[in-house]
Amino acid sequence: MKITVAVSGINTIDNPGPGAGICRALKESGMDIRTIGLAYDALEPGIYLDHIIDKSDIMPYPSGSREAFIERIKDIHAKEKIDVIISALDAELPIYMDIEPVLEEIGIKMLIPTKEMFRTRDKLRLKELAEKIGVKAPEYISCASTTDLHNAVDKLEFPCMVKGPFYEAYKAYTIGEAESYFTKIAMAWGYPIIVQKFIEGDEYDVIGCGDGKGNDMGVFAIRKMTITKLGKVWNAVSVRNERLIEATKKVVKGLSWRGGFEFEVLLENKTQEIYVLEINPRFPAWVYFPAGCGINLPARMVQFLTGQKYESHSDYKSGKLMIRYTNELVKDIKDFEKISTFGES
């Protein structure tokens, strides 16, 4: 049975989206899957990754007209007969939450969090979430102005973390750095900006997928080795930390989580206490790593949505290393002209 899956977030740039990794995992799953890339710009590299993305279409920005967004999906669906959409960008999730019933009516399935789930994992509610799952949360302050920023750093002291509402996180050592990061993030993502107390320790991430009824489809944990200036994991190693995995499963069960997620935590050096940093409500950019280790979460999500049997184990080996690298593609200018002119490749 051929399944058509549309995937967003195919911008494999210096701040990579999860889309290319999702498509690669689906292509290597053994299922007969046709992948459609949903792009927002004609220069998104995923458009030209022909070996994992069969076709691409330009979408209107989710911040624009809701009707235009729906009509574009309907137009693509009329040509491609989409079975599943995997949304891989935080900024577009709210509109997909609104239109999911409409998509369901025309035969397109999704597995995404509800609005309440989305609000519960908000960066401004981390303390509440931490209490529910038995871990800690670093002290943080929400800022909407430079005055708020100055008050926050006076209280939390340096170094501190300056974080955006959706993406980007920077470690600031001086007020000048904090102001620079504050302005940069606000221009890109808006407000509020989160100033968070810095805690010395190692950062870990856990990826998973929930079925919406408190069950997970498997989880996979990593320790970050190196990250980019934008906070993206660049190198990582798989780990099996049972306390961390148990905390993740409590998140899935406690929130009846629906869809993919990334659970970001820090283990404090002195106490080994777990501090929750954030929960991203979709698959992360390193989503292919667990698939390469036998935990193919995008494939399991598609199997779940299409009524097929799927594995839900979390059996993987620790000590597997992920190396991210950059590469170049050489394509014909006509490929760019086609997607720019007609909105599809």
LODORO-818370 format. One record per residue (C-alpha): residue number from 1; x, y, z. Coordinates in steps of 0.001 Angstrom, whole numbers, always signed. Last residue first. Layout:
N
- NUM;X;Y;Z
...
***
This chain:
345
- 345;+8810;+20995;-8081
- 344;+5885;+23117;-6991
- 343;+5105;+26822;-6528
- 342;+4759;+27421;-10271
- 341;+7253;+30216;-10839
- 340;+9680;+29845;-7939
- 339;+9503;+26015;-7945
- 338;+10157;+25948;-11684
- 337;+12858;+28636;-11674
- 336;+14768;+26795;-8957
- 335;+14771;+23557;-10925
- 334;+15650;+25486;-14085
- 333;+18799;+26751;-12333
- 332;+20101;+23188;-12620
- 331;+21295;+21502;-9431
- 330;+24613;+21007;-7649
- 329;+24118;+20116;-4014
- 328;+26613;+20863;-1257
- 327;+27200;+19199;+2105
- 326;+27259;+20019;+5797
- 325;+27767;+17479;+8573
- 324;+26012;+16038;+11604
- 323;+27751;+13231;+13456
- 322;+25583;+11070;+15715
- 321;+27379;+8522;+17895
- 320;+25953;+5298;+19274
- 319;+27168;+4670;+22828
- 318;+23910;+3368;+24217
- 317;+22139;+622;+22328
- 316;+18445;+633;+21487
- 315;+15324;-1082;+22722
- 314;+12595;+1509;+23232
- 313;+9704;-677;+22123
- 312;+6536;+678;+20497
- 311;+6432;-1310;+17262
- 310;+3661;-638;+14768
- 309;+686;-2474;+13348
- 308;-1160;-531;+10688
- 307;-4208;+1684;+11100
- 306;-3028;+4529;+8875
- 305;-2382;+6937;+11744
- 304;-453;+4383;+13806
- 303;+1653;+3296;+10820
- 302;+2443;+6937;+10044
- 301;+3493;+7599;+13654
- 300;+5588;+4413;+13737
- 299;+7369;+5490;+10550
- 298;+8132;+8927;+12002
- 297;+9358;+7234;+15220
- 296;+11889;+4859;+13692
- 295;+13580;+3455;+16817
- 294;+16142;+1033;+15312
- 293;+19372;+3006;+15766
- 292;+19199;+4832;+12422
- 291;+15638;+5807;+13288
- 290;+16933;+7151;+16619
- 289;+19359;+9477;+14753
- 288;+16881;+10506;+12023
- 287;+14952;+12789;+14402
- 286;+18018;+15033;+14956
- 285;+16061;+18131;+13808
- 284;+13540;+17627;+16605
- 283;+10101;+15953;+16294
- 282;+7238;+18146;+17449
- 281;+5933;+19895;+20583
- 280;+9342;+20966;+21966
- 279;+9422;+20427;+25704
- 278;+11699;+22732;+27654
- 277;+14543;+23019;+30149
- 276;+13515;+20330;+32641
- 275;+16056;+20016;+35455
- 274;+17081;+16499;+36526
- 273;+19159;+16357;+39715
- 272;+22629;+14860;+39267
- 271;+23570;+16697;+42496
- 270;+26885;+18367;+41694
- 269;+26871;+18249;+37887
- 268;+23232;+19180;+37352
- 267;+21534;+16957;+34778
- 266;+19873;+19184;+32190
- 265;+16691;+18460;+30297
- 264;+15125;+18766;+26859
- 263;+12092;+16578;+26044
- 262;+11551;+16507;+22283
- 261;+8078;+15704;+20972
- 260;+6089;+13830;+18350
- 259;+2345;+13431;+18468
- 258;-372;+13474;+21153
- 257;+644;+13662;+24787
- 256;-1799;+12277;+27324
- 255;-334;+15108;+29456
- 254;+482;+12947;+32474
- 253;+1175;+9843;+30407
- 252;+3547;+11422;+27906
- 251;+5262;+13533;+30578
- 250;+5504;+10555;+32930
- 249;+7143;+8579;+30095
- 248;+9767;+11288;+29851
- 247;+10468;+11172;+33584
- 246;+10937;+7380;+33362
- 245;+13364;+7799;+30434
- 244;+15388;+10322;+32426
- 243;+15507;+8148;+35519
- 242;+16430;+5143;+33345
- 241;+19405;+6846;+31701
- 240;+20209;+4885;+28561
- 239;+22427;+7018;+26350
- 238;+22859;+7748;+22631
- 237;+25700;+10115;+21751
- 236;+25423;+13586;+20263
- 235;+27000;+15916;+17721
- 234;+25413;+19005;+16163
- 233;+22431;+19612;+18462
- 232;+20896;+22989;+17665
- 231;+21252;+25884;+20144
- 230;+21590;+28696;+17601
- 229;+25329;+28979;+18275
- 228;+25529;+25304;+17329
- 227;+25649;+22423;+19804
- 226;+28330;+19909;+20732
- 225;+28189;+16763;+22829
- 224;+24506;+16552;+23700
- 223;+23590;+13421;+25609
- 222;+20907;+11393;+23878
- 221;+17706;+9578;+24784
- 220;+15288;+7556;+22654
- 219;+11604;+6930;+23396
- 218;+9066;+4441;+22013
- 217;+5537;+4712;+20696
- 216;+4312;+6263;+23924
- 215;+1026;+5668;+25701
- 214;-987;+8274;+27595
- 213;-4018;+8244;+25323
- 212;-2907;+10810;+22739
- 211;-676;+8302;+20917
- 210;+2589;+9851;+22098
- 209;+5848;+10121;+20148
- 208;+9347;+10303;+21557
- 207;+12669;+12134;+21586
- 206;+14721;+12575;+24733
- 205;+17374;+15268;+25065
- 204;+20258;+15632;+27491
- 203;+22321;+18624;+28591
- 202;+25254;+18221;+30948
- 201;+25623;+20409;+34027
- 200;+26176;+23866;+35460
- 199;+22873;+25662;+35905
- 198;+22216;+29014;+34228
- 197;+19150;+30891;+35473
- 196;+16731;+31578;+32632
- 195;+15781;+34772;+30822
- 194;+12829;+34053;+28531
- 193;+11918;+36476;+25741
- 192;+8207;+37087;+25326
- 191;+8053;+38186;+22587
- 190;+8871;+38250;+18870
- 189;+10592;+35537;+16858
- 188;+13278;+37100;+14656
- 187;+13420;+40689;+15879
- 186;+12878;+39571;+19481
- 185;+15690;+37023;+19219
- 184;+18249;+39551;+18001
- 183;+17178;+42234;+20475
- 182;+17421;+39905;+23496
- 181;+20702;+38421;+22245
- 180;+22281;+41893;+22035
- 179;+20828;+42962;+25390
- 178;+22156;+39811;+27087
- 177;+25578;+40268;+25515
- 176;+25802;+43854;+26737
- 175;+24526;+42852;+30177
- 174;+27416;+40418;+30457
- 173;+27952;+36634;+30458
- 172;+25061;+35598;+28216
- 171;+24359;+32026;+27121
- 170;+22154;+31959;+24043
- 169;+18969;+30156;+23053
- 168;+17220;+30132;+19690
- 167;+13724;+28946;+18790
- 166;+10026;+29304;+19649
- 165;+9517;+31890;+22429
- 164;+13206;+32876;+22323
- 163;+15757;+32173;+25021
- 162;+18405;+34160;+26945
- 161;+20368;+31896;+29313
- 160;+22247;+33312;+32282
- 159;+25868;+33804;+33320
- 158;+25383;+36039;+35135
- 157;+22821;+36998;+37799
- 156;+19244;+35706;+38190
- 155;+17864;+38776;+39999
- 154;+19843;+41526;+38288
- 153;+19522;+39564;+35037
- 152;+15728;+39685;+35292
- 151;+15470;+43361;+36231
- 150;+17669;+44311;+33284
- 149;+15595;+42167;+30911
- 148;+12295;+43572;+32163
- 147;+13632;+47067;+31464
- 146;+14759;+45844;+28039
- 145;+11147;+44940;+27326
- 144;+8836;+41914;+27116
- 143;+10616;+39604;+29541
- 142;+9537;+36324;+31152
- 141;+11649;+35263;+34126
- 140;+13260;+31891;+34823
- 139;+14357;+29722;+37751
- 138;+15560;+26357;+36522
- 137;+12936;+23585;+36637
- 136;+13032;+20499;+38870
- 135;+11803;+16929;+38452
- 134;+8854;+14931;+39815
- 133;+6639;+14737;+36731
- 132;+3847;+17041;+37879
- 131;+6202;+19420;+39706
- 130;+8257;+19930;+36555
- 129;+5116;+20780;+34571
- 128;+4132;+23575;+36961
- 127;+7664;+24937;+36985
- 126;+7819;+24779;+33175
- 125;+4737;+26924;+32650
- 124;+6371;+29921;+30914
- 123;+8216;+27670;+28463
- 122;+4855;+26394;+27228
- 121;+4319;+22660;+27751
- 120;+807;+23204;+29130
- 119;-158;+25579;+26306
- 118;+507;+23024;+23555
- 117;-1272;+20325;+25547
- 116;-4300;+22610;+25871
- 115;-4237;+23445;+22163
- 114;-4197;+19756;+21305
- 113;-943;+18096;+20327
- 112;-372;+16740;+16825
- 111;-1009;+13422;+15102
- 110;-2361;+14208;+11639
- 109;-4614;+12521;+9119
- 108;-5767;+13768;+5714
- 107;-9006;+12283;+4360
- 106;-10970;+15366;+3319
- 105;-12902;+15527;+6595
- 104;-9730;+14962;+8626
- 103;-8195;+18044;+7021
- 102;-11116;+20184;+8172
- 101;-10898;+18720;+11679
- 100;-7124;+19507;+11736
- 99;-7748;+23142;+10778
- 98;-7338;+24872;+14127
- 97;-4564;+22619;+15451
- 96;-2812;+23008;+12097
- 95;-2942;+26783;+12550
- 94;-1383;+26550;+16005
- 93;+1303;+24089;+14806
- 92;+2753;+26403;+12151
- 91;+5213;+28291;+14378
- 90;+6434;+25160;+16149
- 89;+7644;+23540;+12918
- 88;+7632;+19835;+12031
- 87;+4054;+19177;+10943
- 86;+3680;+15620;+9684
- 85;+796;+15466;+7195
- 84;-710;+12063;+6398
- 83;-2700;+10498;+3533
- 82;-2096;+13126;+851
- 81;-3902;+12519;-2439
- 80;-1211;+14164;-4609
- 79;-3096;+16405;-7037
- 78;-6264;+17174;-5074
- 77;-4188;+17145;-1849
- 76;-1929;+19909;-3161
- 75;-4956;+22113;-3891
- 74;-6579;+21237;-566
- 73;-3356;+22153;+1231
- 72;-3258;+25487;-594
- 71;-6918;+26134;+189
- 70;-6333;+25523;+3901
- 69;-3431;+27970;+4080
- 68;-5316;+30596;+2040
- 67;-8289;+30279;+4415
- 66;-6109;+30733;+7499
- 65;-4655;+33896;+5992
- 64;-1139;+34803;+7071
- 63;+974;+33724;+10054
- 62;+1099;+30210;+8622
- 61;+3142;+31481;+5642
- 60;+1743;+30378;+2302
- 59;+3041;+26949;+1211
- 58;+5434;+26100;-1622
- 57;+5219;+22518;-2847
- 56;+7851;+19790;-3013
- 55;+8066;+16390;-4689
- 54;+9791;+13057;-4071
- 53;+11751;+14045;-974
- 52;+14371;+11478;+95
- 51;+16595;+10976;-2955
- 50;+15409;+14200;-4603
- 49;+16945;+16453;-1955
- 48;+16304;+19633;-4000
- 47;+13244;+20889;-2140
- 46;+15003;+20032;+1135
- 45;+17481;+22840;+501
- 44;+14904;+25592;+1132
- 43;+15676;+28041;-1674
- 42;+12139;+28316;-3059
- 41;+10810;+29428;+327
- 40;+7978;+28248;+2579
- 39;+8315;+24528;+1921
- 38;+5975;+21543;+2284
- 37;+7951;+18518;+1095
- 36;+5890;+15639;-281
- 35;+7112;+12113;+441
- 34;+5870;+8980;-1291
- 33;+5977;+5959;+986
- 32;+6043;+2220;+269
- 31;+7100;+1031;+3706
- 30;+10566;-411;+4382
- 29;+11314;+2315;+6906
- 28;+14290;+3809;+5022
- 27;+12171;+6307;+3077
- 26;+10269;+7258;+6233
- 25;+13470;+7907;+8196
- 24;+14850;+10019;+5341
- 23;+11616;+12000;+5180
- 22;+11673;+12691;+8922
- 21;+15341;+13701;+8788
- 20;+14620;+16102;+5917
- 19;+11691;+17632;+7797
- 18;+13300;+18226;+11206
- 17;+14338;+21829;+10509
- 16;+17942;+22906;+10356
- 15;+19278;+26160;+11849
- 14;+22430;+26284;+9696
- 13;+20202;+25251;+6754
- 12;+18198;+22073;+6131
- 11;+14889;+23900;+5586
- 10;+12592;+20886;+5150
- 9;+10362;+21901;+8079
- 8;+7137;+20501;+6639
- 7;+6267;+16924;+5700
- 6;+3545;+15566;+3419
- 5;+3127;+11778;+3535
- 4;+1686;+9768;+665
- 3;+1190;+6082;+1457
- 2;+1520;+3308;-1106
- 1;+0;+0;+0
***
